[in-house]
Amino acid sequence: MNSIAERIKEVRSEITEVATTQQRPPESVQLIAVSKTKPAADIVAAYTAGQRHFGENYVQEAIAKIVQVSEALPNNDICWHFIGPIQSNKTRDIATHFAWVHSVDRVKTATRLAKQRPDDMAPLNVLIQVNIDDEQSKAGVQPHQVMELAALIHELPQLTLRGLMTIPAAHAQAADSAPSFAAMQRLFSELQAQYKQIDTLSMGMSNDWPIAVAHGATMVRIGTAIFGSRKAL
């Protein structure tokens, strides 16, 4: 089995190839290594291989790993992304330990994150999660609700609205996600036209990220292709 370093190299090579095919510079696609359920040692291995952006879904697990990684790598320059559902009683921990939050879908959540972001930290980068395929099992606002939520987030101190995130419906064929990604690209363009700081479209995972990149994704969230299959918590 290839090492984590080898798999990161392979994923980066594939991103370069896909981006180039789409006439985009490879650096326009940021790789987020999704390390949920994986041990801190795996994050250290990925960091040693040059990876700096990591995504976590579970607050308690993430904080424990952030501490462990800091002990193993003092003064590291990791950028931590929270990409999972947000519980109200976890917003303080998220606001304190993460640089990015991809999954904001309520005014209440945004307000709590803004109030709880420490004043001595840079503003928290926020993405609005969009339920692009209207799935009852998934979080996220409806497309027509994006602009209203964006306007409210834009006015909150200690938050910087950076763009959108989505998890489309699962399909047997990755290409079937193309219409959902295309709809997100249009929505992203509308948001960019309204706010000059909008620059991030987070979509695409291990099974469908090339399709997402073809539709403008600037961040892809890849776990399995880097760390292998996950164990259920």
C-alpha positions in Angstrom: 0.0 0.0 0.0 1.3 3.5 -0.8 2.3 5.7 2.0 0.3 8.9 2.9 3.1 10.9 1.3 2.9 9.0 -1.9 -0.9 9.3 -2.0 -0.7 13.1 -1.4 1.8 13.3 -4.3 -0.6 11.3 -6.5 -3.6 13.5 -5.6 -1.7 16.7 -6.2 -0.5 15.4 -9.6 -4.1 14.5 -10.5 -5.3 18.0 -9.4 -2.6 19.6 -11.6 -3.7 17.4 -14.6 -7.4 18.1 -14.2 -6.9 21.9 -13.6 -4.6 22.2 -16.6 -7.2 20.4 -18.7 -9.7 22.9 -17.6 -7.3 25.7 -18.5 -6.9 26.7 -14.8 -3.7 27.1 -12.9 -3.2 24.2 -10.5 -2.7 26.5 -7.6 -6.3 27.7 -8.1 -7.5 24.4 -6.5 -6.7 24.1 -2.8 -6.5 20.5 -1.4 -8.2 20.0 2.0 -7.0 16.7 3.5 -10.0 15.4 5.4 -8.6 13.7 8.4 -11.7 12.9 10.4 -11.5 9.6 12.4 -7.8 9.4 11.5 -5.1 9.6 14.1 -2.8 12.5 14.7 0.1 10.5 13.4 -1.5 10.5 10.0 -1.8 14.2 10.0 1.9 14.5 11.0 2.8 12.3 8.1 0.7 14.4 5.7 2.2 17.6 7.1 5.7 16.2 6.6 4.8 15.5 3.0 3.9 19.2 2.5 0.1 19.2 3.3 -1.0 22.3 5.3 -4.8 22.4 5.1 -6.8 19.8 7.0 -10.6 19.3 7.4 -12.3 17.9 10.5 -16.0 17.0 11.0 -16.2 16.2 14.7 -15.3 19.0 17.2 -14.2 16.9 20.2 -12.1 14.6 18.1 -10.6 17.5 16.2 -9.5 19.5 19.3 -7.8 16.4 20.7 -5.9 16.0 17.5 -5.0 19.7 17.2 -3.4 19.4 20.6 -1.6 16.2 19.8 -0.3 17.6 16.5 0.9 20.8 18.2 2.9 18.7 20.6 4.4 16.6 17.8 4.9 19.7 15.5 5.6 22.8 17.7 5.0 26.0 15.8 3.3 24.3 12.9 1.5 26.3 10.2 -1.5 24.0 9.7 -4.7 25.7 8.6 -7.7 23.8 10.2 -11.0 23.7 8.4 -14.2 22.7 10.2 -16.4 21.0 7.6 -19.1 19.1 9.6 -22.5 19.9 11.0 -22.4 22.6 13.6 -24.1 22.1 17.0 -24.9 25.2 19.0 -23.0 24.0 22.0 -19.8 23.5 19.9 -19.6 27.0 18.3 -17.2 28.3 20.9 -14.7 25.5 20.4 -15.0 25.9 16.6 -14.5 29.7 16.8 -11.4 29.2 19.0 -9.6 26.4 17.2 -10.4 26.7 13.4 -9.4 29.2 10.7 -12.2 28.2 8.3 -15.8 26.9 8.8 -17.4 25.4 5.7 -20.8 24.5 7.1 -22.7 27.7 8.2 -26.3 27.5 7.3 -28.1 29.5 10.0 -28.0 33.1 11.3 -27.9 31.8 14.9 -24.8 29.8 14.1 -23.1 32.6 12.4 -23.9 35.0 15.2 -22.6 32.7 17.9 -19.3 32.1 15.9 -18.9 35.9 15.6 -19.4 36.6 19.3 -17.2 33.7 20.3 -14.3 34.3 18.0 -11.4 35.7 20.2 -10.6 39.3 19.5 -6.9 38.5 19.2 -7.4 36.1 16.4 -7.9 36.9 12.7 -11.5 36.9 11.5 -13.0 33.4 11.0 -13.3 32.5 7.3 -16.9 31.4 6.7 -18.6 29.4 3.8 -22.3 29.0 3.5 -23.4 25.4 3.1 -25.9 25.0 0.3 -28.3 22.0 0.1 -28.1 22.1 -3.7 -30.1 18.9 -4.3 -32.7 19.5 -1.6 -32.0 16.4 0.4 -33.8 16.0 3.7 -30.8 14.2 5.2 -28.4 17.0 4.6 -27.8 20.4 6.2 -27.5 23.6 4.2 -29.7 26.4 3.0 -31.8 26.3 -0.2 -30.2 28.2 -3.1 -32.8 31.0 -2.9 -31.8 31.6 0.7 -28.1 32.2 0.1 -28.2 35.9 -0.6 -30.2 36.7 2.6 -27.9 34.7 4.8 -24.8 36.2 3.0 -26.0 39.7 3.7 -26.4 39.0 7.4 -23.0 37.2 7.7 -21.3 40.1 5.9 -22.3 42.5 8.6 -21.0 40.3 11.5 -17.7 41.3 13.2 -14.9 38.7 13.4 -16.3 36.8 10.4 -15.2 37.0 6.8 -17.7 35.5 4.3 -15.5 33.8 1.6 -18.0 31.7 -0.4 -20.0 28.5 -0.6 -19.8 24.8 0.1 -21.9 21.9 -0.9 -22.2 18.1 -0.7 -24.3 17.0 -3.7 -26.5 13.9 -3.8 -24.5 10.6 -4.1 -24.6 9.0 -7.5 -23.2 5.7 -8.8 -21.5 7.7 -11.6 -19.6 10.8 -10.5 -20.5 12.6 -13.8 -24.1 12.6 -12.7 -23.2 15.3 -10.1 -22.3 17.7 -12.9 -25.7 19.5 -12.9 -25.5 20.1 -9.2 -21.9 21.5 -9.4 -23.0 23.7 -12.4 -25.8 25.1 -10.3 -23.4 25.9 -7.5 -21.0 27.6 -10.0 -23.8 29.9 -11.1 -24.8 30.6 -7.5 -21.1 31.3 -6.7 -20.9 33.8 -9.6 -23.9 35.6 -8.3 -22.4 35.9 -4.8 -19.1 37.1 -6.3 -20.9 39.9 -8.1 -22.4 41.1 -4.8 -19.3 40.8 -2.6 -15.7 41.5 -3.7 -14.1 39.2 -1.1 -15.9 36.0 -2.4 -13.2 33.7 -3.7 -14.0 30.2 -2.4 -16.2 27.4 -3.8 -15.7 24.2 -1.7 -17.1 21.2 -3.4 -15.9 17.8 -4.6 -14.6 14.8 -2.6 -12.6 11.7 -3.3 -15.1 10.2 -5.7 -16.2 13.3 -7.7 -13.7 16.1 -7.3 -12.6 16.2 -10.9 -16.2 17.0 -11.9 -16.3 19.7 -9.2 -13.0 21.3 -10.5 -14.5 21.3 -14.0 -17.3 23.5 -12.6 -15.1 26.0 -10.7 -14.3 24.4 -7.4 -11.5 26.2 -5.6 -11.3 23.8 -2.7 -11.7 20.0 -2.8 -12.1 17.9 0.3 -10.3 14.6 0.0 -10.0 12.0 2.7 -10.1 8.4 1.5 -7.7 8.9 -1.4 -5.1 10.2 1.0 -5.7 8.4 4.3 -7.6 5.3 3.2 -11.1 4.1 4.2 -12.4 5.4 7.5 -13.6 3.5 10.5 -17.0 4.4 11.8 -17.0 6.3 15.1 
